[in-house]
Amino acid sequence: MTAYADTISRPARTLTESEQRLLLKVTGQHVDGFRDHCIYSLAMGTGLREHEILALDVGDVFDDAGRAKRRVALRVFKRSAKDPAPQEVLLPDVVRAKLEKLLAARKRAGEAITPATPIFVSRLGRRLSARQLRHAFSVWQKRAGFERHLSFHSTRHTACTSVYRASKDLRLTQKFARHKSVVTTSIYTHPTDDELLRAVQGLVC
């Protein structure tokens, strides 16, 4: 078996439903955690990668009236070709509402907001870096009481796995994940222990 085949045959590391709820709860309870709450909600609602999230500007996500768009065209995304086709993601309504709340809070705080303003910034007002994002994710996992440590990329795996489990449609999940090959998407089709238990409990025996 090749290294590539071995990689895609392993199930992706994902957050459990309990971990997702805990992470969103603990970040949502703190005023200083709302930026990160929005990041995690966006990541788990869209499957966006770390660098795709950090590259988002106000003009990418919001219209002139300050309303979050339903469809977001990505300027920065993972490229598998010299001239890749345009990519976009759909924002769930709950994510749109949170992002609108974040933008409104920044405006009330007196920030000068333009279409080129980064959506996610550090305390110094600069675009949030990958290092800062990863550090914050580690801190919030501890505060949420996680018994293990996960990388930020696990939020993308979680989103894609959730779409597959809800739909059982591999092609739909491929579209959501923005994968060129459905073979890559197959990493999200591994059944969970809970799913196996439910199947076993339903056997005639």
NUMI-620283 format. One record per residue: z, x, y of N, C-alpha, C, O in turn; residue in one letter. Coordinates in pm, whole numbers. Layout:
N
KEVEX    n.pz    n.px    n.py   ca.pz   ca.px   ca.py    c.pz    c.px    c.py    o.pz    o.px    o.py  code
KEVEX       Z       X       Y       Z       X       Y       Z       X       Y       Z       X       Y     a
...
This chain:
205
KEVEX    n.pz    n.px    n.py   ca.pz   ca.px   ca.py    c.pz    c.px    c.py    o.pz    o.px    o.py  code
KEVEX       0      85    -120       0       0       0       0      88     124      75     186     130     m
KEVEX     -82      57     222     -87     137     344      35     109     430     105       9     413     t
KEVEX      58     202     524     172     182     615     155      56     696     251     -16     722     a
KEVEX      29      27     738       3     -93     817      33    -219     736      98    -312     784     y
KEVEX     -17    -221     613       5    -338     528     153    -356     500     203    -469     495     a
KEVEX     223    -245     481     367    -253     456     440    -309     576     536    -385     562     d
KEVEX     394    -270     696     458    -316     819     444    -466     835     542    -535     865     t
KEVEX     321    -519     814     301    -661     838     356    -746     724     368    -868     738     i
KEVEX     390    -682     610     445    -760     499     593    -787     517     647    -879     456     s
KEVEX     659    -709     601     802    -729     624     824    -841     725     747    -853     820     r
KEVEX     927    -922     706     956   -1026     805    1001    -965     936    1067    -861     938     p
KEVEX     964   -1029    1046    1002    -981    1178    1150   -1007    1202    1206   -1104    1151     a
KEVEX    1214    -920    1278    1355    -940    1314    1362   -1043    1426    1302   -1024    1532     r
KEVEX    1434   -1149    1404    1441   -1256    1502    1587   -1295    1528    1676   -1263    1449     t
KEVEX    1608   -1363    1639    1740   -1419    1668    1754   -1548    1588    1658   -1624    1575     l
KEVEX    1872   -1572    1537    1898   -1699    1472    1909   -1806    1581    1921   -1774    1699     t
KEVEX    1905   -1933    1541    1920   -2041    1638    2055   -2031    1708    2066   -2058    1828     e
KEVEX    2157   -1992    1633    2291   -1977    1691    2292   -1866    1794    2351   -1882    1901     s
KEVEX    2227   -1754    1764    2221   -1643    1859    2143   -1681    1984    2180   -1641    2095     e
KEVEX    2037   -1756    1968    1960   -1801    2084    2048   -1885    2176    2050   -1865    2298     q
KEVEX    2119   -1980    2116    2205   -2068    2197    2316   -1989    2265    2345   -2013    2383     r
KEVEX    2377   -1896    2193    2484   -1815    2251    2434   -1730    2367    2500   -1720    2471     l
KEVEX    2317   -1669    2350    2261   -1584    2454    2231   -1664    2580    2264   -1621    2691     l
KEVEX    2170   -1778    2563    2137   -1861    2679    2262   -1919    2743    2269   -1935    2865     l
KEVEX    2362   -1951    2661    2486   -2007    2714    2562   -1905    2799    2605   -1935    2910     k
KEVEX    2578   -1783    2746    2657   -1684    2817    2588   -1637    2944    2656   -1612    3044     v
KEVEX    2457   -1626    2943    2386   -1585    3065    2380   -1699    3165    2380   -1676    3286     t
KEVEX    2374   -1822    3116    2367   -1937    3206    2499   -1968    3273    2502   -2037    3375     g
KEVEX    2609   -1918    3217    2742   -1945    3272    2778   -1853    3388    2872   -1880    3462     q
KEVEX    2703   -1744    3405    2734   -1646    3509    2627   -1647    3617    2507   -1642    3587     h
KEVEX    2670   -1653    3742    2575   -1649    3853    2496   -1519    3847    2375   -1519    3870     v
KEVEX    2565   -1409    3817    2497   -1280    3813    2412   -1263    3687    2345   -1162    3670     d
KEVEX    2417   -1363    3599    2337   -1355    3478    2215   -1446    3479    2140   -1449    3382     g
KEVEX    2196   -1520    3588    2089   -1619    3587    1950   -1556    3583    1858   -1611    3523     f
KEVEX    1934   -1442    3647    1804   -1372    3637    1772   -1342    3492    1661   -1368    3445     r
KEVEX    1871   -1287    3419    1849   -1253    3280    1835   -1379    3194    1760   -1380    3097     d
KEVEX    1908   -1483    3230    1893   -1612    3160    1748   -1659    3168    1692   -1706    3069     h
KEVEX    1688   -1646    3285    1549   -1687    3304    1454   -1598    3224    1356   -1646    3168     c
KEVEX    1484   -1469    3219    1401   -1376    3141    1402   -1413    2994    1296   -1418    2930     i
KEVEX    1521   -1439    2939    1531   -1468    2797    1470   -1604    2765    1407   -1621    2660     y
KEVEX    1489   -1700    2854    1430   -1832    2835    1277   -1821    2837    1208   -1883    2756     s
KEVEX    1225   -1742    2932    1081   -1721    2942    1027   -1651    2818     923   -1690    2764     l
KEVEX    1098   -1549    2772    1054   -1472    2656    1051   -1558    2530     955   -1553    2453     a
KEVEX    1157   -1638    2510    1164   -1719    2388    1081   -1847    2397    1059   -1915    2297     m
KEVEX    1035   -1878    2519     952   -1997    2535     804   -1968    2540     722   -2059    2532     g
KEVEX     769   -1840    2554     627   -1804    2567     582   -1694    2472     463   -1681    2443     t
KEVEX     677   -1613    2423     639   -1500    2339     585   -1383    2419     524   -1293    2362     g
KEVEX     606   -1383    2550     559   -1271    2632     628   -1142    2593     746   -1141    2557     l
KEVEX     555   -1033    2602     609    -900    2573     685    -849    2696     668    -897    2808     r
KEVEX     768    -749    2670     850    -688    2775     769    -652    2898     803    -693    3009     e
KEVEX     662    -573    2881     587    -526    2997     510    -639    3065     480    -630    3184     h
KEVEX     478    -745    2991     408    -859    3050     503    -937    3141     462    -985    3247     e
KEVEX     628    -950    3100     728   -1019    3181     758    -941    3308     761    -999    3417     i
KEVEX     780    -812    3294     817    -729    3409     706    -719    3512     733    -694    3630     l
KEVEX     581    -739    3470     467    -728    3562     441    -855    3642     360    -854    3734     a
KEVEX     509    -964    3608     482   -1091    3674     522   -1090    3821     632   -1047    3856     l
KEVEX     432   -1137    3905     460   -1154    4048     470   -1304    4079     429   -1389    4000     d
KEVEX     526   -1333    4195     544   -1472    4237     411   -1548    4235     405   -1662    4189     v
KEVEX     306   -1485    4284     176   -1551    4288     116   -1580    4152      29   -1666    4140     g
KEVEX     162   -1509    4051     113   -1534    3915     168   -1664    3859     100   -1735    3785     d
KEVEX     292   -1693    3895     365   -1803    3831     379   -1927    3919     384   -2038    3868     v
KEVEX     384   -1908    4051     410   -2020    4141     289   -2053    4228     210   -1966    4264     f
KEVEX     277   -2184    4261     173   -2224    4356     228   -2209    4498     341   -2164    4516     d
KEVEX     149   -2246    4596     191   -2227    4736     312   -2310    4774     383   -2277    4869     d
KEVEX     337   -2417    4700     451   -2503    4729     579   -2457    4659     684   -2520    4672     a
KEVEX     569   -2348    4584     686   -2297    4514     711   -2364    4380     819   -2350    4323     g
KEVEX     612   -2435    4330     625   -2498    4198     567   -2405    4091     462   -2345    4110     r
KEVEX     638   -2394    3980     591   -2309    3871     470   -2374    3803     470   -2494    3775     a
KEVEX     369   -2295    3778     248   -2344    3713     275   -2371    3565     366   -2314    3506     k
KEVEX     196   -2459    3508     207   -2483    3364     132   -2374    3287     179   -2329    3182     r
KEVEX      17   -2334    3337     -63   -2227    3276     -56   -2103    3364     -85   -2109    3483     r
KEVEX     -18   -1992    3305      -5   -1867    3379    -107   -1767    3325    -101   -1727    3209     v
KEVEX    -200   -1726    3410    -298   -1624    3373    -232   -1487    3387    -172   -1457    3490     a
KEVEX    -243   -1406    3285    -177   -1275    3284    -269   -1169    3345    -386   -1158    3308     l
KEVEX    -215   -1091    3437    -287    -976    3491    -263    -854    3402    -351    -769    3385     r
KEVEX    -143    -847    3345    -104    -735    3259     -71    -790    3121      12    -880    3108     v
KEVEX    -136    -737    3020    -110    -779    2883    -157    -670    2788    -226    -577    2828     f
KEVEX    -117    -683    2661    -155    -584    2561    -305    -594    2536    -357    -701    2505     k
KEVEX    -374    -481    2550    -519    -480    2537    -562    -413    2408    -519    -302    2376     r
KEVEX    -648    -483    2333    -699    -427    2208    -847    -392    2219    -910    -357    2120     s
KEVEX    -902    -403    2341   -1041    -370    2364   -1058    -323    2507    -970    -347    2591     a
KEVEX   -1170    -257    2538   -1194    -207    2673   -1205    -321    2773   -1151    -315    2883     k
KEVEX   -1276    -425    2734   -1295    -543    2819   -1243    -667    2749   -1321    -748    2700     d
KEVEX   -1110    -682    2743   -1052    -795    2669   -1076    -928    2741   -1095    -931    2863     p
KEVEX   -1075   -1035    2665   -1087   -1167    2724    -960   -1199    2803    -853   -1149    2770     a
KEVEX    -972   -1281    2907    -854   -1318    2985    -749   -1382    2894    -782   -1449    2797     p
KEVEX    -623   -1361    2928    -515   -1421    2851    -426   -1505    2941    -407   -1473    3058     q
KEVEX    -374   -1611    2886    -281   -1696    2960    -175   -1751    2865    -194   -1753    2744     e
KEVEX     -64   -1794    2923      42   -1856    2845      78   -1989    2908      58   -2011    3027     v
KEVEX     132   -2078    2825     180   -2207    2872     330   -2200    2892     402   -2150    2806     l
KEVEX     378   -2250    3005     522   -2249    3032     582   -2384    2996     540   -2487    3049     l
KEVEX     681   -2386    2907     753   -2512    2879     819   -2563    3006     855   -2484    3093     p
KEVEX     835   -2694    3017     892   -2752    3138    1032   -2698    3170    1066   -2676    3286     d
KEVEX    1112   -2675    3065    1248   -2626    3090    1244   -2485    3151    1328   -2452    3234     v
KEVEX    1147   -2404    3111    1133   -2270    3167    1084   -2278    3311    1131   -2204    3398     v
KEVEX     991   -2367    3337     941   -2385    3473    1054   -2423    3569    1063   -2372    3680     r
KEVEX    1139   -2513    3524    1250   -2558    3609    1346   -2443    3640    1394   -2430    3753     a
KEVEX    1374   -2359    3540    1464   -2246    3561    1403   -2145    3659    1473   -2092    3745     k
KEVEX    1274   -2118    3645    1209   -2022    3734    1205   -2075    3877    1221   -1998    3972     l
KEVEX    1184   -2204    3893    1186   -2264    4028    1325   -2251    4089    1338   -2225    4209     e
KEVEX    1427   -2270    4009    1565   -2256    4057    1593   -2112    4099    1659   -2088    4200     k
KEVEX    1542   -2015    4021    1561   -1873    4053    1492   -1838    4184    1551   -1770    4268     l
KEVEX    1369   -1884    4202    1295   -1855    4325    1363   -1918    4446    1373   -1856    4552     l
KEVEX    1409   -2042    4430    1476   -2110    4541    1603   -2036    4581    1633   -2026    4700     a
KEVEX    1677   -1985    4484    1801   -1912    4513    1770   -1783    4589    1844   -1746    4680     a
KEVEX    1662   -1716    4554    1625   -1593    4623    1583   -1622    4767    1612   -1544    4858     r
KEVEX    1516   -1734    4787    1476   -1773    4923    1599   -1805    5007    1607   -1767    5124     k
KEVEX    1695   -1877    4948    1818   -1910    5020    1897   -1786    5056    1968   -1783    5156     r
KEVEX    1884   -1682    4974    1955   -1557    4999    1887   -1475    5109    1936   -1369    5146     a
KEVEX    1776   -1525    5159    1709   -1458    5271    1604   -1358    5232    1558   -1282    5317     g
KEVEX    1564   -1355    5104    1461   -1261    5062    1325   -1302    5118    1293   -1420    5129     e
KEVEX    1245   -1202    5153    1108   -1226    5198    1021   -1237    5073     996   -1138    5004     a
KEVEX     975   -1357    5046     897   -1382    4925     749   -1396    4959     711   -1478    5043     i
KEVEX     666   -1317    4894     521   -1324    4909     460   -1336    4769     530   -1316    4670     t
KEVEX     331   -1367    4760     269   -1374    4627     279   -1244    4548     276   -1246    4425     p
KEVEX     293   -1130    4618     300   -1000    4550     442    -957    4517     463    -849    4463     a
KEVEX     540   -1042    4549     679   -1011    4520     707   -1022    4370     670   -1122    4309     t
KEVEX     769    -921    4309     804    -931    4165     899   -1048    4141     987   -1074    4223     p
KEVEX     882   -1117    4033     971   -1228    4001    1109   -1177    3960    1211   -1234    3998     i
KEVEX    1111   -1069    3882    1238   -1017    3833    1266    -882    3897    1193    -785    3875     f
KEVEX    1374    -877    3976    1406    -756    4051    1547    -709    4019    1631    -784    3969     v
KEVEX    1571    -581    4051    1703    -522    4033    1793    -562    4149    1749    -632    4241     s
KEVEX    1916    -518    4146    2009    -548    4256    1964    -484    4386    2004    -527    4494     r
KEVEX    1882    -381    4375    1829    -314    4494    1700    -378    4544    1641    -332    4641     l
KEVEX    1657    -483    4477    1539    -553    4520    1408    -496    4471    1300    -540    4512     g
KEVEX    1416    -397    4383    1294    -338    4328    1257    -406    4197    1342    -469    4133     r
KEVEX    1131    -393    4157    1087    -452    4032    1176    -402    3918    1201    -282    3906     r
KEVEX    1222    -493    3836    1309    -457    3724    1234    -363    3629    1117    -386    3597     l
KEVEX    1301    -258    3585    1238    -162    3495    1265    -198    3350    1355    -278    3321     s
KEVEX    1187    -141    3260    1207    -164    3117    1344    -114    3074    1411    -178    2992     a
KEVEX    1387      -2    3128    1519      52    3092    1629     -45    3133    1722     -69    3056     r
KEVEX    1619     -99    3253    1720    -194    3301    1719    -322    3218    1825    -377    3188     q
KEVEX    1602    -368    3181    1590    -489    3101    1655    -470    2964    1728    -557    2916     l
KEVEX    1629    -355    2901    1683    -328    2769    1835    -313    2774    1907    -360    2686     r
KEVEX    1884    -245    2879    2028    -228    2893    2097    -363    2909    2199    -390    2845     h
KEVEX    2041    -448    2995    2101    -580    3018    2101    -662    2890    2198    -733    2862     a
KEVEX    1994    -653    2812    1986    -730    2687    2094    -684    2590    2152    -766    2518     f
KEVEX    2119    -555    2587    2225    -501    2501    2362    -551    2545    2444    -590    2463     s
KEVEX    2385    -550    2677    2514    -596    2732    2538    -743    2702    2648    -781    2661     v
KEVEX    2437    -826    2723    2454    -970    2702    2472   -1004    2555    2541   -1101    2523     w
KEVEX    2412    -927    2465    2435    -950    2323    2583    -931    2289    2641   -1008    2212     q
KEVEX    2641    -827    2346    2783    -801    2321    2869    -913    2379    2963    -960    2314     k
KEVEX    2836    -956    2500    2913   -1063    2563    2901   -1195    2486    2993   -1277    2485     r
KEVEX    2785   -1214    2423    2762   -1336    2346    2827   -1330    2208    2830   -1429    2136     a
KEVEX    2878   -1212    2172    2946   -1198    2044    2856   -1174    1925    2892   -1207    1812     g
KEVEX    2738   -1117    1950    2647   -1087    1839    2714    -988    1744    2785    -897    1788     f
KEVEX    2692   -1004    1615    2747    -912    1517    2649    -802    1482    2678    -719    1395     e
KEVEX    2534    -799    1547    2432    -697    1525    2361    -671    1656    2378    -745    1753     r
KEVEX    2281    -565    1660    2206    -534    1781    2057    -553    1758    2003    -506    1658     h
KEVEX    1992    -623    1850    1850    -650    1840    1777    -591    1960    1833    -580    2068     l
KEVEX    1651    -553    1940    1570    -503    2051    1517    -623    2129    1514    -735    2078     s
KEVEX    1476    -598    2253    1423    -708    2333    1299    -769    2269    1273    -888    2284     f
KEVEX    1222    -689    2197    1099    -739    2135    1130    -849    2033    1041    -925    1995     h
KEVEX    1255    -856    1988    1293    -961    1894    1279   -1100    1956    1265   -1199    1885     s
KEVEX    1282   -1108    2091    1264   -1239    2155    1122   -1289    2133    1100   -1409    2115     t
KEVEX    1024   -1197    2135     886   -1237    2107     872   -1280    1961     810   -1383    1932     r
KEVEX     930   -1202    1870     926   -1238    1729     990   -1376    1707     941   -1456    1628     h
KEVEX    1098   -1401    1779    1169   -1529    1767    1080   -1644    1812    1072   -1747    1745     t
KEVEX    1013   -1626    1926     926   -1732    1978     812   -1763    1882     785   -1880    1853     a
KEVEX     746   -1659    1833     632   -1679    1743     675   -1740    1610     606   -1828    1557     c
KEVEX     788   -1695    1558     839   -1750    1433     877   -1896    1451     853   -1978    1362     t
KEVEX     935   -1930    1564     975   -2068    1591     854   -2160    1597     858   -2273    1547     s
KEVEX     745   -2112    1659     623   -2193    1667     568   -2217    1527     525   -2328    1495     v
KEVEX     568   -2113    1444     516   -2132    1308     604   -2228    1227     552   -2315    1158     y
KEVEX     735   -2213    1237     824   -2298    1158     815   -2444    1201     832   -2535    1120     r
KEVEX     788   -2465    1331     777   -2602    1381     643   -2665    1344     635   -2786    1321     a
KEVEX     539   -2583    1338     404   -2637    1317     348   -2613    1177     263   -2689    1130     s
KEVEX     394   -2506    1111     337   -2461     983     186   -2438     997     111   -2449     900     k
KEVEX     143   -2405    1118       1   -2385    1147     -20   -2239    1188      18   -2199    1299     d
KEVEX     -80   -2160    1100     -96   -2018    1126    -192   -1992    1241    -170   -1901    1321     l
KEVEX    -298   -2071    1251    -395   -2053    1359    -334   -2087    1494    -361   -2020    1594     r
KEVEX    -254   -2190    1497    -185   -2227    1621     -90   -2116    1664     -82   -2081    1781     l
KEVEX     -19   -2060    1566      74   -1951    1596      -2   -1828    1643      45   -1756    1732     t
KEVEX    -118   -1803    1584    -201   -1691    1628    -241   -1708    1775    -238   -1612    1852     q
KEVEX    -278   -1828    1812    -317   -1856    1951    -197   -1836    2045    -211   -1779    2153     k
KEVEX     -82   -1883    2001      40   -1867    2081      74   -1719    2099     107   -1675    2208     f
KEVEX      64   -1643    1989      99   -1501    1992      -7   -1416    2061      18   -1301    2096     a
KEVEX    -126   -1474    2079    -239   -1403    2140    -279   -1282    2054    -307   -1173    2106     r
KEVEX    -281   -1303    1925    -322   -1199    1832    -473   -1206    1809    -531   -1314    1802     h
KEVEX    -534   -1090    1797    -677   -1085    1768    -704   -1125    1624    -803   -1192    1595     k
KEVEX    -616   -1083    1534    -633   -1111    1392    -519   -1199    1339    -403   -1177    1372     s
KEVEX    -555   -1297    1258    -454   -1383    1198    -368   -1306    1098    -257   -1348    1067     v
KEVEX    -420   -1194    1048    -343   -1111     955    -215   -1062    1023    -108   -1058     962     v
KEVEX    -227   -1024    1150    -110    -979    1226      -7   -1090    1239     114   -1066    1232     t
KEVEX     -55   -1212    1256      33   -1327    1276     111   -1361    1150     215   -1426    1158     t
KEVEX      62   -1319    1036     125   -1356     908     267   -1303     896     343   -1348     810     s
KEVEX     305   -1208     982     442   -1157     979     544   -1267    1009     661   -1257     973     i
KEVEX     497   -1373    1077     588   -1481    1118     598   -1594    1016     662   -1695    1043     y
KEVEX     534   -1578     901     532   -1687     803     636   -1673     693     643   -1757     604     t
KEVEX     717   -1568     698     817   -1546     593     922   -1658     596     977   -1687     702     h
KEVEX     950   -1718     482    1052   -1824     478    1192   -1766     495    1217   -1650     461     p
KEVEX    1281   -1847     548    1420   -1805     566    1502   -1844     444    1458   -1924     360     t
KEVEX    1621   -1788     435    1712   -1825     325    1749   -1974     333    1762   -2041     231     d
KEVEX    1765   -2025     457    1798   -2167     474    1686   -2256     423    1710   -2359     360     d
KEVEX    1561   -2215     450    1447   -2293     402    1441   -2291     249    1411   -2393     186     e
KEVEX    1470   -2177     190    1471   -2166      45    1580   -2254     -14    1559   -2322    -115     l
KEVEX    1698   -2253      49    1809   -2335      -1    1773   -2482       3    1801   -2556     -92     l
KEVEX    1710   -2527     113    1672   -2668     124    1571   -2706      15    1577   -2816     -41     r
KEVEX    1478   -2612     -14    1379   -2639    -118    1445   -2649    -256    1411   -2736    -336     a
KEVEX    1539   -2559    -282    1608   -2559    -411    1693   -2684    -428    1698   -2742    -537     v
KEVEX    1758   -2726    -320    1844   -2845    -328    1763   -2969    -360    1816   -3066    -413     q
KEVEX    1633   -2966    -327    1549   -3083    -351    1484   -3086    -488    1412   -3181    -519     g
KEVEX    1507   -2983    -569    1446   -2979    -701    1508   -3081    -797    1627   -3110    -790     l
KEVEX    1425   -3133    -885    1476   -3222    -991    1523   -3133   -1104    1443   -3067   -1169     v
KEVEX    1653   -3131   -1129    1708   -3039   -1230    1839   -3092   -1284    1900   -3028   -1370     c
